[in-house]
């Protein structure tokens, strides 16, 4: 009986070792979308004439997950098990949008929603319905955004759908294509903000 117990413990340790031999997941972050030559411009926004506050993006429920999502056909979505976001997607989208808009709006101080306002400002709320890869080799970002005044009045709103073709197969090209999609979304929003300043 004393011999079986150590054998049982050895068997459990061996099984645990086999289970841990699974490949480690790959983790991805979205590209910043801001060339390094523009970093000083983004920082200079502190002295800007206008202020734009960005509310945390609201994600469709299937996007609020660790795994990168692929649309396998017209109705099937799959969350990857071994290709994961390095941090929550909503946080990456918010930070990326803030940096992209700051680079595109040099006369505007772009801040997150928690930053106290010092007078007139606009607030951007964005809803993201799609931010995933698709079976036809494209990355898609879609949703809608609203721009509101300090008093909460609606200044502008629009839906968006942006598609980018993957340069090659794989999750890294997909993440880069999604980053390019987010660049185009930022371009459209920046143009709308400039019209209302």
C-alpha positions in Angstrom: 0.0 0.0 0.0 2.9 2.4 0.8 4.3 1.6 -2.7 1.0 2.5 -4.6 0.7 5.9 -3.0 4.1 7.2 -4.3 3.3 5.7 -7.7 0.0 7.5 -7.7 1.6 10.8 -6.8 4.3 10.3 -9.5 1.5 9.6 -12.1 -0.3 12.8 -11.1 2.9 14.9 -11.4 3.6 13.3 -14.8 0.1 14.1 -16.1 0.4 17.6 -14.8 3.6 18.0 -16.7 2.0 16.7 -19.9 -0.8 19.2 -19.6 1.5 22.1 -19.2 3.3 21.2 -22.5 0.6 22.9 -24.5 1.9 25.8 -26.6 1.8 29.2 -24.9 -0.7 31.5 -26.4 0.4 34.3 -28.7 -0.7 37.8 -27.5 -1.1 40.8 -29.7 -1.4 44.6 -29.3 -2.9 46.9 -31.9 -0.3 49.1 -33.7 -0.3 52.7 -32.4 -1.2 54.2 -35.8 1.0 57.2 -34.9 4.4 57.5 -36.6 7.2 58.1 -34.2 7.9 61.5 -35.8 4.4 62.7 -34.6 4.9 61.8 -30.9 5.9 65.4 -30.1 2.8 66.7 -31.9 0.6 64.4 -29.7 2.3 65.7 -26.5 1.9 69.3 -27.7 -1.9 69.0 -27.5 -1.7 70.2 -23.9 -1.7 73.8 -25.1 -4.4 73.3 -27.7 -7.4 75.7 -28.1 -10.1 72.9 -28.1 -10.7 69.8 -26.0 -12.1 66.5 -27.0 -13.0 63.9 -24.4 -13.2 60.2 -25.4 -15.7 58.0 -23.6 -14.7 54.3 -23.3 -15.8 52.4 -26.4 -18.8 50.2 -26.1 -18.1 46.8 -27.6 -20.5 44.2 -29.0 -20.5 41.4 -26.4 -18.7 38.9 -28.6 -15.8 41.3 -29.0 -15.4 41.7 -25.2 -13.2 38.6 -24.9 -9.5 37.7 -24.7 -9.4 35.8 -28.0 -9.2 37.5 -31.4 -12.5 36.8 -33.3 -12.8 35.4 -36.8 -16.0 35.2 -38.8 -15.9 31.7 -40.4 -18.9 32.2 -42.7 -21.9 34.4 -43.0 -23.2 33.4 -39.5 -20.4 31.7 -37.6 -18.0 33.5 -35.3 -15.0 31.9 -33.6 -12.9 33.2 -30.7 -9.3 32.0 -30.9 -7.9 30.0 -28.0 -4.2 30.6 -28.6 -4.2 34.0 -30.3 -5.2 36.5 -27.6 -5.3 40.3 -27.1 -2.5 41.3 -24.7 -4.9 43.5 -22.8 -8.7 44.1 -23.1 -9.7 45.2 -26.6 -11.7 48.1 -25.3 -8.7 49.6 -23.6 -6.6 49.2 -26.7 -9.2 50.8 -28.9 -9.6 53.8 -26.5 -5.9 54.5 -26.2 -5.3 54.0 -29.9 -8.2 56.3 -30.9 -6.9 58.9 -28.4 -3.4 58.8 -29.9 -4.7 58.8 -33.5 -7.0 61.7 -33.0 -4.4 63.7 -31.1 -2.0 63.3 -34.1 -4.7 64.3 -36.6 -6.1 67.3 -34.5 -3.0 69.4 -33.5 -5.2 72.2 -32.2 -7.2 69.9 -29.9 -6.4 68.4 -26.6 -7.6 64.8 -26.8 -8.2 63.3 -23.4 -10.2 60.4 -21.8 -13.6 61.0 -20.3 -12.3 61.1 -16.7 -10.2 64.2 -17.4 -12.0 67.3 -15.9 -13.1 69.8 -18.5 -11.8 73.4 -18.3 -14.6 75.0 -20.2 -16.1 74.0 -23.6 -15.3 70.6 -24.8 -16.8 67.9 -27.1 -17.3 64.2 -26.1 -16.9 61.3 -28.4 -18.8 58.1 -27.8 -18.1 55.2 -30.1 -19.9 51.8 -30.4 -18.0 49.0 -32.0 -20.1 46.2 -33.6 -17.4 44.5 -35.5 -13.6 44.3 -35.1 -12.6 41.0 -36.4 -11.2 38.9 -39.3 -13.4 37.5 -41.9 -13.3 34.3 -44.0 -12.6 36.2 -47.2 -9.2 37.4 -46.0 -10.4 40.9 -44.8 -10.3 42.7 -41.5 -13.5 44.6 -40.7 -14.3 47.4 -38.2 -17.8 48.7 -38.0 -20.0 50.6 -35.6 -21.2 54.1 -35.0 -20.0 57.2 -33.2 -21.6 60.3 -31.7 -20.1 63.7 -31.0 -21.7 65.7 -28.2 -21.3 69.2 -26.8 -20.4 70.0 -23.1 -24.2 70.3 -22.5 -24.8 66.9 -24.1 -26.3 68.2 -27.3 -25.8 66.0 -30.4 -23.4 67.7 -32.8 -22.7 64.9 -35.2 -23.2 61.2 -35.6 -22.3 58.6 -38.2 -22.0 54.9 -38.7 -18.8 53.4 -40.1 -17.7 50.2 -41.9 -14.0 49.9 -42.9 -12.5 46.8 -44.5 -8.8 46.1 -45.1 -7.3 43.2 -47.0 -4.8 41.1 -45.1 -1.3 41.2 -46.7 -0.8 37.5 -45.9 -2.3 34.7 -43.8 -2.1 34.7 -40.0 -3.1 36.5 -36.9 -0.2 39.1 -37.0 -1.3 40.4 -40.5 -4.9 40.4 -39.2 -4.0 42.6 -36.2 -2.1 44.9 -38.5 -5.0 45.2 -40.9 -7.4 45.9 -37.9 -5.0 48.7 -36.9 -5.2 50.2 -40.4 -9.0 50.0 -40.2 -8.8 51.9 -36.9 -6.6 54.5 -38.6 -9.4 55.1 -41.2 -12.0 55.4 -38.5 -9.9 58.0 -36.8 -9.5 59.9 -40.1 -13.3 60.1 -40.5 -13.9 61.2 -37.0 -11.1 63.8 -37.1 -12.6 65.3 -40.2 -16.0 65.6 -38.5 -14.5 67.2 -35.4 -12.6 69.8 -37.5 -15.9 70.8 -39.1 -17.4 71.7 -35.7 -14.5 73.6 -34.3 
